[in-house]
């Protein structure tokens, strides 16, 4: 029976004798494990950040935009032809399956002023449902009431970027700003949502939809809107709702079977799933590249262990002469390789966590460190040690005791 305790002591003693060589041998594993943890932390952080950004824009959201107008055969772009109306939004809310909320809206870039400050921003004419669908929260003041929209009230809710540019440290509630030439009373401010790619989600002003239609944007078609957004109850419901919306709008717009849609529907759920899949693939790719370092470290362990077998041939012969079996020799060298890789793995885990945190702090990068990547990389380092240490151990166990004792 193999005496693991004494075999382990012999293996550790051998590693202690060659401290510098053992440390250099473990270096490949240290770098490999640290690289895997860093890459997975960055990948997981990016995935979490993308998910948070997507959720901040609203989940399971369907965006319906009016068609593109054509002038002289040239398309003016989606939304340039007024084919949608508030009546369409009401029909969608009433008849489409799986819909939680619907909000028609209009938007345009406008110059805004307060005192001697001015700022170019995007002004949205909305109903109160828009705030719920897009996950906007009120920081100060209040949201729009039903009366605000019914009476086309000249009231506004501003984003944090607009608040900073126009008011600085002044409380904007109940102050009057001008959007174009129209005065508006600020009744609320929004909690900051930050950047979403190149778009600043806080650089905007909300006003009641009816106010936008009648007093700010103007329209040749009463009740027309540039977009309708709808929130589905779930990912599955979003696909059902999209199909229903197409049927409802085609029927309302009297489109024949051969006619193209005079609207466009974008399903955020599909886009979100594609983005998540892309980020996951990127994270796996980074981890796979980093894992190459572990393999290289394993090759280093195998080379050093082969050198060690050659150097310690006489020692192996002596052990065999006094009763050690081939299995004892094999286990000894396997333990040495395993200990080297596990020590390297442990140091690599610590180094990976520290470096990942530093990268996140220095470069303002989203980092997420979880237990699973740490356990996987540490466990894999052990497997690398066993896998690449087996051949040298096997070679050592096949030595002939007499030839080993004669080896110089």
DRENTOR-161191 format. One line per field, with one value per residue (C-alpha): residue in three letters; x, y, z. Coordinates in steps of 0.001 Angstrom, whole numbers. Layout:
# residues N
type: (ALA | ...)
east: (X | ...)
north: (Y | ...)
up: (Z | ...)
# end
This chain:
# residues 408
type: (UNK | UNK | UNK | UNK | UNK | UNK | UNK | UNK | UNK | UNK | UNK | UNK | UNK | UNK | UNK | UNK | UNK | UNK | UNK | UNK | UNK | UNK | UNK | UNK | UNK | UNK | UNK | UNK | UNK | UNK | UNK | UNK | UNK | UNK | UNK | UNK | UNK | UNK | UNK | UNK | UNK | UNK | UNK | UNK | UNK | UNK | UNK | UNK | UNK | UNK | UNK | UNK | UNK | UNK | UNK | UNK | UNK | UNK | UNK | UNK | UNK | UNK | UNK | UNK | UNK | UNK | UNK | UNK | UNK | UNK | UNK | UNK | UNK | UNK | UNK | UNK | UNK | UNK | UNK | UNK | UNK | UNK | UNK | UNK | UNK | UNK | UNK | UNK | UNK | UNK | UNK | UNK | UNK | UNK | UNK | UNK | UNK | UNK | UNK | UNK | UNK | UNK | UNK | UNK | UNK | UNK | UNK | UNK | UNK | UNK | UNK | UNK | UNK | UNK | UNK | UNK | UNK | UNK | UNK | UNK | UNK | UNK | UNK | UNK | UNK | UNK | UNK | UNK | UNK | UNK | UNK | UNK | UNK | UNK | UNK | UNK | UNK | UNK | UNK | UNK | UNK | UNK | UNK | UNK | UNK | UNK | UNK | UNK | UNK | UNK | UNK | UNK | UNK | UNK | UNK | UNK | UNK | UNK | UNK | UNK | UNK | UNK | UNK | UNK | UNK | UNK | UNK | UNK | UNK | UNK | UNK | UNK | UNK | UNK | UNK | UNK | UNK | UNK | UNK | UNK | UNK | UNK | UNK | UNK | UNK | UNK | UNK | UNK | UNK | UNK | UNK | UNK | UNK | UNK | UNK | UNK | UNK | UNK | UNK | UNK | UNK | UNK | UNK | UNK | UNK | UNK | UNK | UNK | UNK | UNK | UNK | UNK | UNK | UNK | UNK | UNK | UNK | UNK | UNK | UNK | UNK | UNK | UNK | UNK | UNK | UNK | UNK | UNK | UNK | UNK | UNK | UNK | UNK | UNK | UNK | UNK | UNK | UNK | UNK | UNK | UNK | UNK | UNK | UNK | UNK | UNK | UNK | UNK | UNK | UNK | UNK | UNK | UNK | UNK | UNK | UNK | UNK | UNK | UNK | UNK | UNK | UNK | UNK | UNK | UNK | UNK | UNK | UNK | UNK | UNK | UNK | UNK | UNK | UNK | UNK | UNK | UNK | UNK | UNK | UNK | UNK | UNK | UNK | UNK | UNK | UNK | UNK | UNK | UNK | UNK | UNK | UNK | UNK | UNK | UNK | UNK | UNK | UNK | UNK | UNK | UNK | UNK | UNK | UNK | UNK | UNK | UNK | UNK | UNK | UNK | UNK | UNK | UNK | UNK | UNK | UNK | UNK | UNK | UNK | UNK | UNK | UNK | UNK | UNK | UNK | UNK | UNK | UNK | UNK | UNK | UNK | UNK | UNK | UNK | UNK | UNK | UNK | UNK | UNK | UNK | UNK | UNK | UNK | UNK | UNK | UNK | UNK | UNK | UNK | UNK | UNK | UNK | UNK | UNK | UNK | UNK | UNK | UNK | UNK | UNK | UNK | UNK | UNK | UNK | UNK | UNK | UNK | UNK | UNK | UNK | UNK | UNK | UNK | UNK | UNK | UNK | UNK | UNK | UNK | UNK | UNK | UNK | UNK | UNK | UNK | UNK | UNK | UNK | UNK | UNK | UNK | UNK | UNK | UNK | UNK | UNK | UNK | UNK | UNK | UNK | UNK | UNK | UNK | UNK | UNK | UNK | UNK | UNK)
east: (0 | 1272 | 2271 | 969 | 2123 | 5784 | 5644 | 4229 | 7003 | 9668 | 8070 | 7820 | 11412 | 12596 | 10769 | 12189 | 15744 | 15275 | 13281 | 14267 | 13601 | 10273 | 9251 | 10188 | 8375 | 5200 | 5447 | 3719 | 783 | 659 | 463 | -2071 | -4472 | -4177 | -4842 | -7947 | -9394 | -8668 | -10184 | -13287 | -13715 | -13579 | -15893 | -18414 | -18263 | -18912 | -21841 | -23323 | -22827 | -24531 | -27419 | -27790 | -27703 | -30322 | -32569 | -32150 | -33609 | -36545 | -36934 | -39225 | -39897 | -41373 | -40675 | -43042 | -41899 | -43688 | -42551 | -40011 | -41292 | -39907 | -39163 | -38143 | -37461 | -35155 | -36014 | -36040 | -35511 | -37692 | -40146 | -40310 | -43776 | -46577 | -48396 | -48846 | -51301 | -52463 | -55503 | -53116 | -51570 | -55009 | -55872 | -52628 | -53251 | -56815 | -56296 | -52687 | -51971 | -49235 | -48965 | -48466 | -48260 | -48258 | -46894 | -47082 | -44420 | -42831 | -39249 | -37012 | -33812 | -34531 | -32636 | -33519 | -32812 | -32819 | -31613 | -28399 | -27758 | -28757 | -28433 | -29304 | -31092 | -33720 | -37278 | -39772 | -43539 | -44750 | -47495 | -46819 | -46593 | -43330 | -41508 | -42595 | -41730 | -38254 | -37506 | -37113 | -37500 | -38293 | -35497 | -37230 | -40745 | -43426 | -44343 | -47022 | -50641 | -53573 | -54653 | -51240 | -51826 | -55551 | -54930 | -51689 | -49963 | -46629 | -44719 | -41436 | -39350 | -35613 | -32716 | -29655 | -27428 | -29871 | -30252 | -26493 | -26069 | -28957 | -29137 | -25819 | -26357 | -29703 | -32838 | -34775 | -38209 | -40825 | -38291 | -39271 | -37258 | -37865 | -38034 | -37703 | -39906 | -42353 | -42042 | -42279 | -42339 | -40009 | -42055 | -39574 | -36042 | -34964 | -32583 | -29419 | -29146 | -25737 | -24347 | -25630 | -22864 | -22617 | -26059 | -26454 | -29693 | -29854 | -29589 | -33313 | -36494 | -39954 | -43107 | -46732 | -47499 | -50457 | -48314 | -45646 | -48246 | -50029 | -47425 | -43884 | -43502 | -46726 | -48200 | -50279 | -52023 | -53834 | -53004 | -50010 | -46914 | -43442 | -43229 | -45237 | -43480 | -45082 | -43880 | -44609 | -45143 | -42305 | -39823 | -42279 | -45136 | -43035 | -43053 | -46821 | -47388 | -45219 | -47315 | -50584 | -49354 | -48588 | -52098 | -53731 | -51803 | -52186 | -55936 | -56160 | -54070 | -56128 | -53106 | -53794 | -52115 | -49550 | -48764 | -45721 | -46021 | -46066 | -44423 | -41432 | -41321 | -38128 | -38116 | -35611 | -35780 | -34152 | -31474 | -30784 | -30387 | -27983 | -25912 | -25783 | -24771 | -22044 | -20622 | -20710 | -18870 | -16298 | -15772 | -15307 | -12832 | -10800 | -10763 | -9743 | -6834 | -5764 | -6026 | -3202 | -901 | -1950 | -1030 | 2330 | 2821 | 2013 | 4643 | 7126 | 6275 | 6777 | 10175 | 11437 | 10145 | 11961 | 15156 | 14511 | 14096 | 17444 | 19201 | 17721 | 18218 | 20620 | 18167 | 15439 | 17739 | 18487 | 14772 | 13966 | 16889 | 15523 | 12015 | 10213 | 7923 | 7399 | 4034 | 5737 | 8154 | 5337 | 3190 | 6144 | 6778 | 3070 | 2708 | 5638 | 4020 | 614 | 2027 | 3892 | 753 | -1527 | 866 | 1103 | -2677 | -3220 | -762 | -2337 | -5818 | -4650 | -2718 | -5664 | -8135 | -5791 | -4939 | -8597 | -9618 | -6774 | -7753 | -11348 | -10270 | -7632 | -9561 | -13116 | -13919 | -16808 | -15355 | -17248 | -15351 | -17342 | -16453 | -16982 | -14104 | -11777 | -12678 | -12488 | -9099 | -7649 | -9024 | -7724 | -4259 | -4308 | -5361 | -2564 | -66 | -1302 | -1614 | 1825 | 3481 | 2324 | 4854 | 7941 | 6528 | 5849 | 9343 | 10880 | 8927 | 10270 | 13929 | 15880 | 17236 | 20689 | 21084 | 19853 | 22430 | 25223 | 24057 | 26564)
north: (0 | 3477 | 5677 | 9002 | 10940 | 9975 | 10293 | 13813 | 14751 | 13521 | 15428 | 18681 | 18295 | 17910 | 21094 | 22963 | 22052 | 23701 | 26775 | 29040 | 26399 | 25525 | 29195 | 29693 | 26477 | 27733 | 31106 | 29859 | 28572 | 31833 | 33910 | 31560 | 31480 | 35245 | 35910 | 33688 | 35387 | 38889 | 38155 | 36496 | 39366 | 41893 | 39782 | 39243 | 42920 | 43926 | 41506 | 42908 | 46488 | 45769 | 44126 | 47098 | 49534 | 47524 | 47393 | 51137 | 51654 | 49390 | 45646 | 43894 | 47213 | 47402 | 50631 | 51458 | 54237 | 55821 | 55163 | 57033 | 59817 | 60005 | 63229 | 62951 | 59246 | 59924 | 58380 | 60941 | 58299 | 56345 | 58555 | 61304 | 60284 | 60863 | 57515 | 56944 | 58608 | 58562 | 56568 | 53843 | 53754 | 53393 | 50550 | 48736 | 49107 | 47873 | 44913 | 43652 | 40649 | 40673 | 44473 | 46174 | 49812 | 51931 | 55459 | 57608 | 60313 | 63037 | 64296 | 66946 | 68830 | 72256 | 75179 | 75679 | 78689 | 79693 | 83190 | 83720 | 79960 | 77990 | 74369 | 72356 | 69161 | 66655 | 67473 | 64609 | 65013 | 62040 | 60595 | 59419 | 55773 | 56597 | 57036 | 53558 | 51861 | 53421 | 53038 | 56755 | 57755 | 61153 | 62605 | 65836 | 67160 | 65119 | 63347 | 64475 | 64149 | 63285 | 66943 | 68080 | 66152 | 66899 | 70653 | 70813 | 72297 | 74037 | 71986 | 70096 | 67340 | 67666 | 65204 | 65637 | 66821 | 69589 | 70440 | 70861 | 72894 | 75287 | 75506 | 74376 | 74162 | 75990 | 73967 | 73919 | 73027 | 75705 | 77665 | 78755 | 77695 | 78469 | 75737 | 77664 | 80675 | 78838 | 79211 | 76024 | 75511 | 72773 | 70391 | 67545 | 66255 | 62737 | 60353 | 59985 | 56936 | 57739 | 56945 | 54215 | 53975 | 57427 | 58474 | 60513 | 59253 | 62334 | 64976 | 65440 | 67250 | 65702 | 67745 | 66557 | 65077 | 67381 | 70404 | 69210 | 68707 | 72033 | 74497 | 73303 | 71018 | 71635 | 69179 | 69280 | 66104 | 66401 | 63546 | 62331 | 61081 | 60024 | 56901 | 54562 | 52438 | 49435 | 47305 | 43587 | 41534 | 39125 | 38092 | 35522 | 38046 | 40565 | 38311 | 37755 | 41492 | 42352 | 40094 | 41583 | 45161 | 44494 | 43135 | 46040 | 48790 | 47277 | 47062 | 50629 | 52036 | 50148 | 48426 | 45777 | 42360 | 43491 | 46799 | 47257 | 48353 | 52129 | 51621 | 49820 | 47730 | 47140 | 44550 | 45414 | 41857 | 40474 | 43166 | 42584 | 38831 | 39411 | 41838 | 39454 | 36582 | 38706 | 39770 | 36162 | 34965 | 37733 | 36724 | 33058 | 34071 | 36125 | 33246 | 30765 | 32962 | 33320 | 29548 | 29092 | 30482 | 27618 | 25069 | 26780 | 26651 | 22932 | 22357 | 24190 | 21863 | 18807 | 20025 | 20816 | 17506 | 15630 | 17467 | 16622 | 12917 | 12945 | 14757 | 12469 | 9151 | 7910 | 8943 | 6968 | 3933 | 4115 | 4377 | 1386 | -595 | -150 | -1247 | 1594 | 344 | 1859 | 3206 | 4989 | 6741 | 7668 | 9087 | 11084 | 12884 | 13365 | 14989 | 17289 | 18381 | 18791 | 20841 | 23101 | 23728 | 24236 | 26692 | 28518 | 28377 | 29856 | 32700 | 33230 | 33513 | 36171 | 38054 | 37838 | 39266 | 42101 | 43033 | 42829 | 45217 | 47592 | 47508 | 48315 | 51217 | 52696 | 52451 | 52803 | 49409 | 47277 | 44267 | 41315 | 38659 | 35546 | 32268 | 30032 | 31363 | 31224 | 27610 | 26589 | 28201 | 26834 | 23355 | 23509 | 24421 | 21187 | 19174 | 20780 | 19735 | 16133 | 15993 | 17351 | 15767 | 12253 | 11516 | 12473 | 10491 | 7499 | 7719 | 7851 | 4766 | 2708 | 3161 | -3 | 178 | -1209 | 1168 | 4053 | 3337 | 3263 | 6558 | 9438)
up: (0 | -903 | 2026 | 723 | 3796 | 3461 | -337 | 24 | 2471 | 56 | -2840 | -843 | 392 | -3192 | -4235 | -1238 | -2220 | -5635 | -4569 | -7452 | -10083 | -8477 | -8447 | -12105 | -13042 | -11349 | -13091 | -16234 | -14177 | -12179 | -15349 | -16931 | -13969 | -13412 | -17105 | -17118 | -14034 | -15376 | -18780 | -17319 | -14840 | -17682 | -19849 | -17033 | -16142 | -19739 | -19928 | -16711 | -17916 | -21234 | -19393 | -17053 | -19983 | -21834 | -18788 | -18271 | -21743 | -20945 | -21389 | -23882 | -25645 | -29136 | -31019 | -33878 | -36194 | -39122 | -42676 | -44792 | -47019 | -50555 | -52408 | -56044 | -55552 | -52577 | -49214 | -46382 | -43684 | -41287 | -39411 | -42033 | -43257 | -40680 | -40724 | -36980 | -34621 | -31026 | -32248 | -33421 | -29954 | -28361 | -30753 | -29911 | -26171 | -26598 | -28940 | -28982 | -26749 | -24097 | -23882 | -20500 | -21575 | -24735 | -25206 | -28361 | -28665 | -30750 | -30519 | -31997 | -31183 | -29685 | -28209 | -24543 | -22331 | -18680 | -17829 | -19794 | -20156 | -23256 | -24308 | -27421 | -26394 | -27504 | -26476 | -26216 | -26202 | -24153 | -21994 | -18438 | -19620 | -21398 | -18076 | -16960 | -20243 | -20438 | -16714 | -16001 | -12358 | -10871 | -8720 | -7623 | -8169 | -9902 | -13126 | -15590 | -14511 | -16771 | -16629 | -17923 | -21158 | -21391 | -21031 | -23067 | -20011 | -20488 | -17937 | -18325 | -16727 | -17369 | -17416 | -15202 | -18071 | -18990 | -15299 | -14926 | -18125 | -17490 | -13708 | -12257 | -8494 | -8562 | -7734 | -11041 | -9620 | -10444 | -12504 | -16033 | -19064 | -22715 | -25334 | -28562 | -27801 | -25516 | -21721 | -19608 | -15859 | -14627 | -12465 | -12133 | -12659 | -13617 | -11892 | -13932 | -16216 | -17752 | -21179 | -23471 | -26035 | -27673 | -26401 | -23211 | -21658 | -19415 | -22154 | -22753 | -21760 | -21472 | -22104 | -22433 | -25851 | -26506 | -25677 | -28123 | -30862 | -30431 | -29159 | -29856 | -32875 | -34739 | -37235 | -40395 | -39275 | -35908 | -33560 | -35590 | -33772 | -34914 | -32738 | -30561 | -27973 | -26303 | -23394 | -23544 | -20386 | -21212 | -23895 | -25252 | -25251 | -27202 | -30275 | -30011 | -29502 | -32524 | -34740 | -33396 | -33871 | -37537 | -38095 | -36196 | -37989 | -41454 | -40901 | -39542 | -42406 | -45033 | -46532 | -49182 | -49212 | -51788 | -50104 | -47911 | -44286 | -43825 | -40426 | -38928 | -35727 | -33754 | -31012 | -28267 | -26878 | -30035 | -29969 | -26274 | -26777 | -29674 | -27601 | -24631 | -26919 | -28520 | -25154 | -23853 | -26957 | -26481 | -22835 | -23796 | -26511 | -24036 | -21532 | -24254 | -25298 | -21670 | -21175 | -23675 | -20970 | -18703 | -21350 | -21853 | -18074 | -18154 | -20822 | -18601 | -15706 | -17914 | -19141 | -15654 | -14285 | -17076 | -16152 | -12502 | -13339 | -15143 | -12297 | -9646 | -11433 | -8753 | -5991 | -7759 | -7979 | -4234 | -3359 | -5550 | -4067 | -532 | -1490 | -3249 | -6002 | -9439 | -8260 | -5312 | -7681 | -10040 | -7219 | -5870 | -9148 | -9784 | -6357 | -7124 | -10386 | -8707 | -5829 | -8267 | -10294 | -7260 | -5604 | -8927 | -9248 | -5767 | -6376 | -9812 | -8280 | -5819 | -8527 | -10944 | -8428 | -7432 | -11045 | -12134 | -9342 | -10272 | -13965 | -13046 | -10826 | -13136 | -16406 | -15039 | -16542 | -15325 | -13474 | -12023 | -10054 | -9194 | -7489 | -10529 | -12712 | -9687 | -8902 | -12568 | -13197 | -9940 | -10676 | -14241 | -12971 | -10929 | -13969 | -15981 | -13308 | -13337 | -17120 | -17913 | -14885 | -15711 | -18475 | -16398 | -13450 | -15691 | -17178 | -13696 | -12575 | -15510 | -14576 | -13872 | -10277 | -11233 | -14195 | -12066 | -9331 | -11928 | -13495 | -13206)
# end
